[in-house]
Amino acid sequence: MSYDDDLRLAHVLADAVERVTMSRFRATDLHVESKPDLTPVTDADRDAEELVRLQLRRARPRDAVEGEEFETTGHGQRRWVIDPIDGTKNFVRGVPVWATLIALVVGGQPELGVVAAPALQRRWWAATGSGAWSGRSLTSATRIRVSTVSRLADASMSYSSLSGWRKLSRRDEVLSLMDDCWRTRAYGDFWSYMLLAEGGVDIAAEPELEVYDMAALVPIVTEAGGRFTGLDGVPGCWSGNAVATNSLLHDEVIERIGTPPRA
């Protein structure tokens, strides 16, 4: 099945959101609140998601929409999953590593993903069967592929933070894995996975994530030749955490830091 029209729409949505987010990035009057889970949310997060929802109501009125800031609307096999600003803490502090994540999930499978990082002047996207790409637009793009590194001793691993691993009782295992890798860096958030899809990183893992944090990443990583699962080894974005690799290292990484499947 072709998702060309949906992919073009996702880029249009990303263009519209970029005008909102970039106008508020490093703004002196940016309004920041704490959500019940103590994570920050800004007026830019909410404005961006509202804009996406408005445009989807016009362009895809039959599709469901799930986002970080508002309740899920609609039903059916097609569901757009939106994270208006992934990396809000970076956004708040003026760090340019943040992105808008736009995914289309069909029948429970993430089939399309766009990651737009305007402060980095980068964008990545993929649709099932169409490969993974990076560039500024659909007409100005380069196909991307994961690395061919096959040994942990040669591998580069990216992570977000260590505190969440303690909650899963996997901190020691993760530190041991890091010790055995050639290089580790905390690129964090979406960027870890985009670097993996480009071949700059070989392993990325996070202990606690929401579906909207991951849905757009899955098609990009997998279409680039990588694997994206939960720590339980289940493919996709449904396990509450993530392990992504260049495929060659995946089984070994899961064996080292994985968790039992959910009951």
Secondary structure by P-SEA (a helix, b strand, c coil): ccaaaaaaaaaaaaaaaaaaaaaacccccbbbbbccccccccaaaaaaaaaaaaaaaaccccbbbbcccccccccccbbbbbccccaaaaaaaccccbbbbbbbbccccccbbbbbbccccccccccccbbbbbcccccbbbbbbbbcccccccbbbbbcccaaaaaacaaaaaaaaaaacccccccccaaaaaaaaaccccbbbbccccccccaaaaaaaaaacbbbbcccccccccccccccccccaaaaaaaaccccccc
